[in-house]
């Protein structure tokens, strides 16, 4: 459950594509909409299934069910592509864990 602008939204974990940190807030990208709520990324991770979600950057978590592929390493990092075409960079510190999980 996420509180957004005073309303409580029930979100199924299976519908969450990825989550990005934005200061003291997180933006939850789902299959239907994007929700901005006051919560830390660490707290959100504690509530999510470790088998389904992986941290790829200090400010980003993805649902492995929506990962299409890992792109070749570039000068800016190793991009990960989701099934909707969204490209997210994996930071060097999380690269090993991501590659093992995926």
Backbone atoms as SQL, in Angstrom:
CREATE TABLE atoms (id INTEGER PRIMARY KEY, chain TEXT, resi INTEGER, resn TEXT, atom TEXT, x REAL, y REAL, z REAL);
INSERT INTO atoms VALUES
  (1, 'A', 1, 'UNK', 'N', 0.841, -1.168, 0.000),
  (2, 'A', 1, 'UNK', 'CA', 0.000, 0.000, 0.000),
  (3, 'A', 1, 'UNK', 'C', 0.894, 1.241, 0.000),
  (4, 'A', 2, 'UNK', 'N', 0.560, 2.195, -0.849),
  (5, 'A', 2, 'UNK', 'CA', 1.310, 3.442, -0.949),
  (6, 'A', 2, 'UNK', 'C', 0.377, 4.613, -0.679),
  (7, 'A', 3, 'UNK', 'N', 0.850, 5.563, 0.117),
  (8, 'A', 3, 'UNK', 'CA', 0.068, 6.766, 0.379),
  (9, 'A', 3, 'UNK', 'C', 0.544, 7.855, -0.573),
  (10, 'A', 4, 'UNK', 'N', -0.371, 8.320, -1.414),
  (11, 'A', 4, 'UNK', 'CA', -0.064, 9.351, -2.408),
  (12, 'A', 4, 'UNK', 'C', -1.099, 10.454, -2.293),
  (13, 'A', 5, 'UNK', 'N', -0.649, 11.667, -1.967),
  (14, 'A', 5, 'UNK', 'CA', -1.542, 12.826, -1.837),
  (15, 'A', 5, 'UNK', 'C', -2.736, 12.539, -0.924),
  (16, 'A', 6, 'UNK', 'N', -2.486, 11.875, 0.196),
  (17, 'A', 6, 'UNK', 'CA', -3.537, 11.599, 1.162),
  (18, 'A', 6, 'UNK', 'C', -4.402, 10.393, 0.844),
  (19, 'A', 7, 'UNK', 'N', -4.227, 9.807, -0.319),
  (20, 'A', 7, 'UNK', 'CA', -4.995, 8.619, -0.697),
  (21, 'A', 7, 'UNK', 'C', -4.113, 7.386, -0.569),
  (22, 'A', 8, 'UNK', 'N', -4.729, 6.267, -0.207),
  (23, 'A', 8, 'UNK', 'CA', -4.000, 5.003, -0.116),
  (24, 'A', 8, 'UNK', 'C', -4.245, 4.191, -1.386),
  (25, 'A', 9, 'UNK', 'N', -3.148, 3.805, -2.040),
  (26, 'A', 9, 'UNK', 'CA', -3.226, 3.024, -3.279),
  (27, 'A', 9, 'UNK', 'C', -2.687, 1.624, -3.005),
  (28, 'A', 10, 'UNK', 'N', -3.470, 0.629, -3.348),
  (29, 'A', 10, 'UNK', 'CA', -3.021, -0.750, -3.193),
  (30, 'A', 10, 'UNK', 'C', -2.339, -1.168, -4.493),
  (31, 'A', 11, 'UNK', 'N', -1.083, -1.582, -4.379),
  (32, 'A', 11, 'UNK', 'CA', -0.295, -1.934, -5.554),
  (33, 'A', 11, 'UNK', 'C', 0.197, -3.371, -5.392),
  (34, 'A', 12, 'UNK', 'N', -0.090, -4.189, -6.376),
  (35, 'A', 12, 'UNK', 'CA', 0.386, -5.565, -6.384),
  (36, 'A', 12, 'UNK', 'C', 1.867, -5.568, -6.762),
  (37, 'A', 13, 'UNK', 'N', 2.694, -6.286, -6.017),
  (38, 'A', 13, 'UNK', 'CA', 4.129, -6.323, -6.316),
  (39, 'A', 13, 'UNK', 'C', 4.402, -6.810, -7.741),
  (40, 'A', 14, 'UNK', 'N', 3.572, -7.688, -8.241),
  (41, 'A', 14, 'UNK', 'CA', 3.768, -8.216, -9.595),
  (42, 'A', 14, 'UNK', 'C', 3.577, -7.138, -10.664),
  (43, 'A', 15, 'UNK', 'N', 2.895, -6.045, -10.330),
  (44, 'A', 15, 'UNK', 'CA', 2.661, -4.953, -11.281),
  (45, 'A', 15, 'UNK', 'C', 3.749, -3.886, -11.261),
  (46, 'A', 16, 'UNK', 'N', 4.656, -3.944, -10.287),
  (47, 'A', 16, 'UNK', 'CA', 5.720, -2.946, -10.186),
  (48, 'A', 16, 'UNK', 'C', 6.835, -3.306, -11.159),
  (49, 'A', 17, 'UNK', 'N', 7.135, -2.398, -12.096),
  (50, 'A', 17, 'UNK', 'CA', 8.221, -2.599, -13.055),
  (51, 'A', 17, 'UNK', 'C', 9.553, -2.209, -12.432),
  (52, 'A', 18, 'UNK', 'N', 9.630, -0.976, -11.917),
  (53, 'A', 18, 'UNK', 'CA', 10.841, -0.501, -11.279),
  (54, 'A', 18, 'UNK', 'C', 10.517, 0.653, -10.353),
  (55, 'A', 19, 'UNK', 'N', 11.461, 0.940, -9.466),
  (56, 'A', 19, 'UNK', 'CA', 11.293, 2.004, -8.481),
  (57, 'A', 19, 'UNK', 'C', 12.549, 2.855, -8.498),
  (58, 'A', 20, 'UNK', 'N', 12.363, 4.168, -8.486),
  (59, 'A', 20, 'UNK', 'CA', 13.516, 5.070, -8.444),
  (60, 'A', 20, 'UNK', 'C', 13.414, 5.996, -7.244),
  (61, 'A', 21, 'UNK', 'N', 14.553, 6.243, -6.611),
  (62, 'A', 21, 'UNK', 'CA', 14.613, 7.162, -5.478),
  (63, 'A', 21, 'UNK', 'C', 14.676, 8.591, -5.993),
  (64, 'A', 22, 'UNK', 'N', 13.987, 9.466, -5.301),
  (65, 'A', 22, 'UNK', 'CA', 14.008, 10.898, -5.610),
  (66, 'A', 22, 'UNK', 'C', 14.038, 11.646, -4.285),
  (67, 'A', 23, 'UNK', 'N', 15.232, 11.728, -3.695),
  (68, 'A', 23, 'UNK', 'CA', 15.384, 12.352, -2.385),
  (69, 'A', 23, 'UNK', 'C', 14.730, 11.491, -1.319),
  (70, 'A', 24, 'UNK', 'N', 13.821, 12.093, -0.544),
  (71, 'A', 24, 'UNK', 'CA', 13.094, 11.357, 0.492),
  (72, 'A', 24, 'UNK', 'C', 11.861, 10.654, -0.067),
  (73, 'A', 25, 'UNK', 'N', 11.719, 10.645, -1.366),
  (74, 'A', 25, 'UNK', 'CA', 10.564, 10.041, -2.032),
  (75, 'A', 25, 'UNK', 'C', 11.022, 8.910, -2.947),
  (76, 'A', 26, 'UNK', 'N', 10.060, 8.074, -3.327),
  (77, 'A', 26, 'UNK', 'CA', 10.316, 7.086, -4.373),
  (78, 'A', 26, 'UNK', 'C', 9.213, 7.221, -5.413),
  (79, 'A', 27, 'UNK', 'N', 9.579, 6.990, -6.656),
  (80, 'A', 27, 'UNK', 'CA', 8.601, 6.932, -7.742),
  (81, 'A', 27, 'UNK', 'C', 8.478, 5.468, -8.130),
  (82, 'A', 28, 'UNK', 'N', 7.269, 4.938, -7.981),
  (83, 'A', 28, 'UNK', 'CA', 6.987, 3.543, -8.280),
  (84, 'A', 28, 'UNK', 'C', 6.374, 3.476, -9.671),
  (85, 'A', 29, 'UNK', 'N', 7.076, 2.837, -10.601),
  (86, 'A', 29, 'UNK', 'CA', 6.598, 2.682, -11.974),
  (87, 'A', 29, 'UNK', 'C', 5.905, 1.320, -12.065),
  (88, 'A', 30, 'UNK', 'N', 4.600, 1.348, -12.284),
  (89, 'A', 30, 'UNK', 'CA', 3.840, 0.106, -12.392),
  (90, 'A', 30, 'UNK', 'C', 3.418, -0.106, -13.848),
  (91, 'A', 31, 'UNK', 'N', 2.728, -1.175, -14.094),
  (92, 'A', 31, 'UNK', 'CA', 2.257, -1.456, -15.449),
  (93, 'A', 31, 'UNK', 'C', 1.188, -0.465, -15.889),
  (94, 'A', 32, 'UNK', 'N', 0.500, 0.183, -14.932),
  (95, 'A', 32, 'UNK', 'CA', -0.573, 1.110, -15.291),
  (96, 'A', 32, 'UNK', 'C', -0.261, 2.586, -15.046),
  (97, 'A', 33, 'UNK', 'N', 0.583, 2.881, -14.048),
  (98, 'A', 33, 'UNK', 'CA', 0.785, 4.280, -13.675),
  (99, 'A', 33, 'UNK', 'C', 2.096, 4.443, -12.904),
  (100, 'A', 34, 'UNK', 'N', 2.429, 5.698, -12.619),
  (101, 'A', 34, 'UNK', 'CA', 3.585, 6.031, -11.791),
  (102, 'A', 34, 'UNK', 'C', 3.075, 6.729, -10.538),
  (103, 'A', 35, 'UNK', 'N', 3.588, 6.315, -9.392),
  (104, 'A', 35, 'UNK', 'CA', 3.145, 6.893, -8.131),
  (105, 'A', 35, 'UNK', 'C', 4.343, 7.443, -7.373),
  (106, 'A', 36, 'UNK', 'N', 4.216, 8.649, -6.847),
  (107, 'A', 36, 'UNK', 'CA', 5.270, 9.273, -6.054),
  (108, 'A', 36, 'UNK', 'C', 4.813, 9.272, -4.603),
  (109, 'A', 37, 'UNK', 'N', 5.628, 8.693, -3.730),
  (110, 'A', 37, 'UNK', 'CA', 5.272, 8.614, -2.314),
  (111, 'A', 37, 'UNK', 'C', 6.489, 8.889, -1.445),
  (112, 'A', 38, 'UNK', 'N', 6.240, 9.373, -0.250),
  (113, 'A', 38, 'UNK', 'CA', 7.329, 9.661, 0.684),
  (114, 'A', 38, 'UNK', 'C', 7.745, 8.360, 1.362),
  (115, 'A', 39, 'UNK', 'N', 8.895, 7.846, 0.975),
  (116, 'A', 39, 'UNK', 'CA', 9.441, 6.615, 1.519),
  (117, 'A', 39, 'UNK', 'C', 10.864, 6.483, 0.993),
  (118, 'A', 40, 'UNK', 'N', 11.738, 5.871, 1.761),
  (119, 'A', 40, 'UNK', 'CA', 13.091, 5.649, 1.263),
  (120, 'A', 40, 'UNK', 'C', 13.116, 4.382, 0.429),
  (121, 'A', 41, 'UNK', 'N', 14.082, 4.287, -0.440),
  (122, 'A', 41, 'UNK', 'CA', 14.234, 3.095, -1.267),
  (123, 'A', 41, 'UNK', 'C', 14.570, 1.883, -0.400),
  (124, 'A', 42, 'UNK', 'N', 15.358, 2.088, 0.623),
  (125, 'A', 42, 'UNK', 'CA', 15.706, 0.988, 1.535),
  (126, 'A', 42, 'UNK', 'C', 14.459, 0.433, 2.217),
  (127, 'A', 43, 'UNK', 'N', 13.574, 1.306, 2.675),
  (128, 'A', 43, 'UNK', 'CA', 12.334, 0.854, 3.314),
  (129, 'A', 43, 'UNK', 'C', 11.448, 0.109, 2.311),
  (130, 'A', 44, 'UNK', 'N', 11.379, 0.608, 1.106),
  (131, 'A', 44, 'UNK', 'CA', 10.580, -0.071, 0.079),
  (132, 'A', 44, 'UNK', 'C', 11.132, -1.469, -0.191),
  (133, 'A', 45, 'UNK', 'N', 12.450, -1.588, -0.274),
  (134, 'A', 45, 'UNK', 'CA', 13.076, -2.890, -0.519),
  (135, 'A', 45, 'UNK', 'C', 12.763, -3.891, 0.580),
  (136, 'A', 46, 'UNK', 'N', 12.675, -3.433, 1.811),
  (137, 'A', 46, 'UNK', 'CA', 12.355, -4.310, 2.938),
  (138, 'A', 46, 'UNK', 'C', 10.961, -4.918, 2.793),
  (139, 'A', 47, 'UNK', 'N', 10.077, -4.236, 2.093),
  (140, 'A', 47, 'UNK', 'CA', 8.701, -4.697, 1.930),
  (141, 'A', 47, 'UNK', 'C', 8.493, -5.539, 0.674),
  (142, 'A', 48, 'UNK', 'N', 9.497, -5.594, -0.191),
  (143, 'A', 48, 'UNK', 'CA', 9.369, -6.299, -1.469),
  (144, 'A', 48, 'UNK', 'C', 10.005, -7.682, -1.409),
  (145, 'A', 49, 'UNK', 'N', 9.561, -8.551, -2.284),
  (146, 'A', 49, 'UNK', 'CA', 10.094, -9.905, -2.377),
  (147, 'A', 49, 'UNK', 'C', 11.526, -9.879, -2.900),
  (148, 'A', 50, 'UNK', 'N', 12.453, -10.434, -2.119),
  (149, 'A', 50, 'UNK', 'CA', 13.865, -10.471, -2.522),
  (150, 'A', 50, 'UNK', 'C', 14.071, -11.369, -3.745),
  (151, 'A', 51, 'UNK', 'N', 13.187, -12.311, -3.966),
  (152, 'A', 51, 'UNK', 'CA', 13.302, -13.201, -5.122),
  (153, 'A', 51, 'UNK', 'C', 12.901, -12.500, -6.413),
  (154, 'A', 52, 'UNK', 'N', 12.134, -11.431, -6.312),
  (155, 'A', 52, 'UNK', 'CA', 11.601, -10.759, -7.495),
  (156, 'A', 52, 'UNK', 'C', 12.288, -9.433, -7.801),
  (157, 'A', 53, 'UNK', 'N', 12.754, -8.723, -6.770),
  (158, 'A', 53, 'UNK', 'CA', 13.309, -7.386, -6.947),
  (159, 'A', 53, 'UNK', 'C', 14.800, -7.361, -6.663),
  (160, 'A', 54, 'UNK', 'N', 15.530, -6.602, -7.488),
  (161, 'A', 54, 'UNK', 'CA', 16.977, -6.484, -7.315),
  (162, 'A', 54, 'UNK', 'C', 17.370, -5.015, -7.446),
  (163, 'A', 55, 'UNK', 'N', 18.293, -4.611, -6.579),
  (164, 'A', 55, 'UNK', 'CA', 18.803, -3.241, -6.631),
  (165, 'A', 55, 'UNK', 'C', 19.899, -3.197, -7.682),
  (166, 'A', 56, 'UNK', 'N', 19.793, -2.251, -8.617),
  (167, 'A', 56, 'UNK', 'CA', 20.784, -2.144, -9.684),
  (168, 'A', 56, 'UNK', 'C', 21.610, -0.867, -9.574),
  (169, 'A', 57, 'UNK', 'N', 21.202, 0.000, -8.674),
  (170, 'A', 57, 'UNK', 'CA', 21.869, 1.288, -8.499),
  (171, 'A', 57, 'UNK', 'C', 21.462, 1.797, -7.124),
  (172, 'A', 58, 'UNK', 'N', 22.217, 2.732, -6.566),
  (173, 'A', 58, 'UNK', 'CA', 21.847, 3.248, -5.243),
  (174, 'A', 58, 'UNK', 'C', 20.476, 3.905, -5.259),
  (175, 'A', 59, 'UNK', 'N', 19.995, 4.268, -6.430),
  (176, 'A', 59, 'UNK', 'CA', 18.700, 4.933, -6.530),
  (177, 'A', 59, 'UNK', 'C', 17.692, 4.183, -7.398),
  (178, 'A', 60, 'UNK', 'N', 17.900, 2.877, -7.616),
  (179, 'A', 60, 'UNK', 'CA', 16.997, 2.159, -8.519),
  (180, 'A', 60, 'UNK', 'C', 16.887, 0.670, -8.177),
  (181, 'A', 61, 'UNK', 'N', 15.649, 0.180, -8.213),
  (182, 'A', 61, 'UNK', 'CA', 15.332, -1.234, -7.998),
  (183, 'A', 61, 'UNK', 'C', 14.456, -1.679, -9.163),
  (184, 'A', 62, 'UNK', 'N', 14.687, -2.901, -9.671),
  (185, 'A', 62, 'UNK', 'CA', 13.855, -3.406, -10.766),
  (186, 'A', 62, 'UNK', 'C', 13.221, -4.742, -10.402),
  (187, 'A', 63, 'UNK', 'N', 12.088, -4.995, -11.027),
  (188, 'A', 63, 'UNK', 'CA', 11.413, -6.280, -10.928),
  (189, 'A', 63, 'UNK', 'C', 11.995, -7.163, -12.031),
  (190, 'A', 64, 'UNK', 'N', 12.619, -8.261, -11.662),
  (191, 'A', 64, 'UNK', 'CA', 13.303, -9.116, -12.642),
  (192, 'A', 64, 'UNK', 'C', 12.342, -9.721, -13.672),
  (193, 'A', 65, 'UNK', 'N', 11.056, -9.775, -13.355),
  (194, 'A', 65, 'UNK', 'CA', 10.080, -10.326, -14.299),
  (195, 'A', 65, 'UNK', 'C', 9.930, -9.453, -15.542),
  (196, 'A', 66, 'UNK', 'N', 10.304, -8.168, -15.450),
  (197, 'A', 66, 'UNK', 'CA', 10.162, -7.245, -16.571),
  (198, 'A', 66, 'UNK', 'C', 11.469, -6.989, -17.314),
  (199, 'A', 67, 'UNK', 'N', 12.548, -7.650, -16.917),
  (200, 'A', 67, 'UNK', 'CA', 13.846, -7.442, -17.573),
  (201, 'A', 67, 'UNK', 'C', 13.863, -8.198, -18.895),
  (202, 'A', 68, 'UNK', 'N', 14.155, -7.467, -19.976),
  (203, 'A', 68, 'UNK', 'CA', 14.258, -8.078, -21.299),
  (204, 'A', 68, 'UNK', 'C', 15.675, -8.582, -21.538),
  (205, 'A', 69, 'UNK', 'N', 16.672, -7.716, -21.294),
  (206, 'A', 69, 'UNK', 'CA', 18.057, -8.119, -21.549),
  (207, 'A', 69, 'UNK', 'C', 19.046, -7.180, -20.884),
  (208, 'A', 70, 'UNK', 'N', 20.279, -7.654, -20.783),
  (209, 'A', 70, 'UNK', 'CA', 21.406, -6.826, -20.363),
  (210, 'A', 70, 'UNK', 'C', 22.143, -6.436, -21.622),
  (211, 'A', 71, 'UNK', 'N', 22.396, -5.163, -21.777),
  (212, 'A', 71, 'UNK', 'CA', 23.112, -4.659, -22.950),
  (213, 'A', 71, 'UNK', 'C', 24.619, -4.766, -22.711),
  (214, 'A', 72, 'UNK', 'N', 25.422, -4.686, -23.773),
  (215, 'A', 72, 'UNK', 'CA', 26.878, -4.686, -23.611),
  (216, 'A', 72, 'UNK', 'C', 27.346, -3.490, -22.779),
  (217, 'A', 73, 'UNK', 'N', 28.420, -3.689, -22.060),
  (218, 'A', 73, 'UNK', 'CA', 28.978, -2.635, -21.216),
  (219, 'A', 73, 'UNK', 'C', 29.445, -1.461, -22.056),
  (220, 'A', 74, 'UNK', 'N', 29.119, -0.250, -21.598),
  (221, 'A', 74, 'UNK', 'CA', 29.535, 0.986, -22.271),
  (222, 'A', 74, 'UNK', 'C', 30.413, 1.790, -21.314),
  (223, 'A', 75, 'UNK', 'N', 30.861, 2.940, -21.757),
  (224, 'A', 75, 'UNK', 'CA', 31.669, 3.810, -20.909),
  (225, 'A', 75, 'UNK', 'C', 30.874, 4.316, -19.705),
  (226, 'A', 76, 'UNK', 'N', 29.539, 4.353, -19.803),
  (227, 'A', 76, 'UNK', 'CA', 28.680, 4.860, -18.733),
  (228, 'A', 76, 'UNK', 'C', 28.158, 3.752, -17.840),
  (229, 'A', 77, 'UNK', 'N', 28.469, 2.514, -18.116),
  (230, 'A', 77, 'UNK', 'CA', 27.990, 1.409, -17.298),
  (231, 'A', 77, 'UNK', 'C', 27.393, 0.311, -18.147),
  (232, 'A', 78, 'UNK', 'N', 26.656, -0.571, -17.506),
  (233, 'A', 78, 'UNK', 'CA', 26.005, -1.664, -18.208),
  (234, 'A', 78, 'UNK', 'C', 24.503, -1.428, -18.182),
  (235, 'A', 79, 'UNK', 'N', 23.911, -1.130, -19.328),
  (236, 'A', 79, 'UNK', 'CA', 22.465, -0.884, -19.359),
  (237, 'A', 79, 'UNK', 'C', 21.653, -2.175, -19.258),
  (238, 'A', 80, 'UNK', 'N', 20.513, -2.045, -18.630),
  (239, 'A', 80, 'UNK', 'CA', 19.541, -3.123, -18.508),
  (240, 'A', 80, 'UNK', 'C', 18.277, -2.625, -19.204),
  (241, 'A', 81, 'UNK', 'N', 17.679, -3.446, -20.027),
  (242, 'A', 81, 'UNK', 'CA', 16.475, -3.027, -20.755),
  (243, 'A', 81, 'UNK', 'C', 15.266, -3.792, -20.246),
  (244, 'A', 82, 'UNK', 'N', 14.191, -3.043, -19.973),
  (245, 'A', 82, 'UNK', 'CA', 12.936, -3.653, -19.556),
  (246, 'A', 82, 'UNK', 'C', 12.083, -3.972, -20.774),
  (247, 'A', 83, 'UNK', 'N', 11.052, -4.775, -20.579),
  (248, 'A', 83, 'UNK', 'CA', 10.219, -5.213, -21.703),
  (249, 'A', 83, 'UNK', 'C', 9.460, -4.089, -22.395),
  (250, 'A', 84, 'UNK', 'N', 9.329, -2.927, -21.752),
  (251, 'A', 84, 'UNK', 'CA', 8.649, -1.796, -22.384),
  (252, 'A', 84, 'UNK', 'C', 9.625, -0.842, -23.072),
  (253, 'A', 85, 'UNK', 'N', 10.918, -1.217, -23.115),
  (254, 'A', 85, 'UNK', 'CA', 11.923, -0.400, -23.776),
  (255, 'A', 85, 'UNK', 'C', 12.674, 0.541, -22.850),
  (256, 'A', 86, 'UNK', 'N', 12.274, 0.633, -21.593),
  (257, 'A', 86, 'UNK', 'CA', 12.970, 1.479, -20.623),
  (258, 'A', 86, 'UNK', 'C', 14.383, 0.944, -20.415),
  (259, 'A', 87, 'UNK', 'N', 15.373, 1.843, -20.468),
  (260, 'A', 87, 'UNK', 'CA', 16.767, 1.466, -20.259),
  (261, 'A', 87, 'UNK', 'C', 17.254, 2.095, -18.967),
  (262, 'A', 88, 'UNK', 'N', 17.821, 1.263, -18.100),
  (263, 'A', 88, 'UNK', 'CA', 18.340, 1.710, -16.808),
  (264, 'A', 88, 'UNK', 'C', 19.779, 1.240, -16.679),
  (265, 'A', 89, 'UNK', 'N', 20.642, 2.083, -16.112),
  (266, 'A', 89, 'UNK', 'CA', 22.040, 1.708, -15.954),
  (267, 'A', 89, 'UNK', 'C', 22.269, 0.987, -14.635),
  (268, 'A', 90, 'UNK', 'N', 23.068, -0.064, -14.697),
  (269, 'A', 90, 'UNK', 'CA', 23.479, -0.801, -13.512),
  (270, 'A', 90, 'UNK', 'C', 24.792, -0.195, -13.046),
  (271, 'A', 91, 'UNK', 'N', 24.860, 0.207, -11.781),
  (272, 'A', 91, 'UNK', 'CA', 26.109, 0.772, -11.293),
  (273, 'A', 91, 'UNK', 'C', 27.125, -0.345, -11.063),
  (274, 'A', 92, 'UNK', 'N', 28.388, 0.025, -11.082),
  (275, 'A', 92, 'UNK', 'CA', 29.463, -0.944, -10.938),
  (276, 'A', 92, 'UNK', 'C', 29.345, -1.754, -9.654),
  (277, 'A', 93, 'UNK', 'N', 28.940, -1.099, -8.551),
  (278, 'A', 93, 'UNK', 'CA', 28.857, -1.807, -7.274),
  (279, 'A', 93, 'UNK', 'C', 27.768, -2.876, -7.225),
  (280, 'A', 94, 'UNK', 'N', 26.757, -2.778, -8.069),
  (281, 'A', 94, 'UNK', 'CA', 25.664, -3.762, -8.060),
  (282, 'A', 94, 'UNK', 'C', 25.742, -4.727, -9.245),
  (283, 'A', 95, 'UNK', 'N', 26.678, -4.526, -10.150),
  (284, 'A', 95, 'UNK', 'CA', 26.751, -5.309, -11.380),
  (285, 'A', 95, 'UNK', 'C', 26.892, -6.818, -11.132),
  (286, 'A', 96, 'UNK', 'N', 27.790, -7.214, -10.253),
  (287, 'A', 96, 'UNK', 'CA', 28.009, -8.642, -9.982),
  (288, 'A', 96, 'UNK', 'C', 26.772, -9.336, -9.459),
  (289, 'A', 97, 'UNK', 'N', 26.101, -8.708, -8.506),
  (290, 'A', 97, 'UNK', 'CA', 24.889, -9.298, -7.928),
  (291, 'A', 97, 'UNK', 'C', 23.776, -9.405, -8.947),
  (292, 'A', 98, 'UNK', 'N', 23.658, -8.396, -9.807),
  (293, 'A', 98, 'UNK', 'CA', 22.627, -8.397, -10.844),
  (294, 'A', 98, 'UNK', 'C', 22.875, -9.507, -11.844),
  (295, 'A', 99, 'UNK', 'N', 24.105, -9.637, -12.315),
  (296, 'A', 99, 'UNK', 'CA', 24.431, -10.659, -13.308),
  (297, 'A', 99, 'UNK', 'C', 24.220, -12.063, -12.757),
  (298, 'A', 100, 'UNK', 'N', 24.486, -12.287, -11.478),
  (299, 'A', 100, 'UNK', 'CA', 24.247, -13.589, -10.868),
  (300, 'A', 100, 'UNK', 'C', 22.777, -13.891, -10.768),
  (301, 'A', 101, 'UNK', 'N', 21.990, -12.892, -10.429),
  (302, 'A', 101, 'UNK', 'CA', 20.561, -13.092, -10.247),
  (303, 'A', 101, 'UNK', 'C', 19.840, -13.285, -11.561),
  (304, 'A', 102, 'UNK', 'N', 20.244, -12.519, -12.571),
  (305, 'A', 102, 'UNK', 'CA', 19.593, -12.608, -13.872),
  (306, 'A', 102, 'UNK', 'C', 20.241, -13.701, -14.677);
